[in-house]
Amino acid sequence: MKPVIVLVLSVLTVLGPVRASAQEEREIPIPGSDDAIIRADIVFTTTSDEDVDKMIAGAEPLPMPQLPPFTEDEQPPVDPNGPVYGEPLFGDPSLTGGIATLVPRSERFRAPAASVGKLFFKLNGKDYVCSAQLVGNFDVVVTAGHCVYDNRVAATDIYFAPLYPIPGIGRYQAVAAYTSLFWRAYRNFEHDYAVIKLKYPVLHGMSALGFIARPNFRHFEWTAYGYPAEGRFDGQSLFHVAGSGPILDRLPFVKMASDMTRGSSGGGWINNNRVVGVNSHTRDGVPNTVYSAYLGTGFCIALRDAAGLCNP
C-alpha cells in the first residue's frame, strides 16, 4: 500500500525505479533511490511590475550550503561490480583546476548557455537569486532544491530571468515547484534538486536543454554553469567551468573541481546539451570543489509530474 502524506498545496507521488528511455540512462544502480515528489503552488506577494523590479534589484545571491566532511559511517559498501567510489572518472585526481571563466557573449545565444538564467525569489522575508536553466519544454526550469525550499520554508514570488543580464528578455512567473519529500522533510542533500513549472513558455530565442536521469558519469564529461557572486565574481555575468577530475564521491553525490561561489546554486552540469547535475553544495575541508546530488528516480518523477518529460 502506498503511503499517504497530507500537505497543504501538495500532491505526493510514490513510484518505483526509472526505466530508461530515449532521454535517459540507467547504468549505476542506486539502492533506496525510490523517491516521493511534492508539488507546491507558488505564493506571490508582489502585486505590480514595480514590486518585481524592486525585488530583482535588491536580490542577494543565495549562499551555497557548506556541509561537514563525510564521516566513516557514510563510507559506501564495496561492490566489485559497481562504481569505484572516491577515484577519478577521468581528468586530474587531485581536483586541481576548476577555474570558472566568463561565457563569451557570442555563446550566450547558443545552447547550452542560451538555456541558463537567473532565478529570483523571496525566502524568509529576504530577496535572493540563484541560477537555473530551461529543460525539455520552454516552460520548465531545473535548479537546486535549496533555491525553492529550505529549512521547512517555501520560497515565494519565484521568477525566472532567461539570458540574464541581456535586456529585453523579461522575467517569467513560476506557478509550481516540484521537490523531493526527503529534501523538504529532512534537508537531505541527496535530493537537492527542484523542477519549476512556469506560467507561460519562454519565447525569446532560448534553447531548452535535454536531461539524463541516472547518468553514468564514466561515459562523458560536462561543464557547469552559474552566476557566482563572491570574491572575483560580480554576480552579473554567466560563468562556466569544465569538469576537471569529476569523481563519484559516495553516491548519490558527485563532485567536480570548481571555484564557483554563492549565486551559482542551481546552475546546471551540462553534457551535450543535457542536464546531468546542478550546483548543490560544498564541504568543509574540501576546497575548490562543488557537489551535485545524483539525479535519479526522484528527478525523473519531478520532470514527469511537471510536464510529462520523463518516463518512470
Secondary structure, 3 states (H helix, E strand, C coil): CCCCCCCCCCCEEECCCCCCCCCCCCCCCCCCCCCEEEEEECCCCCCCHHHHHHHHHHCEECCCCEECCCCHHHCCCCCCCCCCCCCECCCCCCCCCCCCEECCHHHCCCCCHHHEEEEEEEECCEEEEEEEEEECCCCEEEECHHHCEECCEECEEEEEEECCCCCCCCCEEEEEEEEEHHHHHHCCHHHCCEEEEECCCCCCCCCCEEECCCCCHHHCCCEEEECCCCCCCCCCCCEEEECCCCEECCCCEEEEECCCCCCCCCCEEEECCEEEEECCEEECCEEEEEEEECCCHHHHHHHHHHHCCCCC
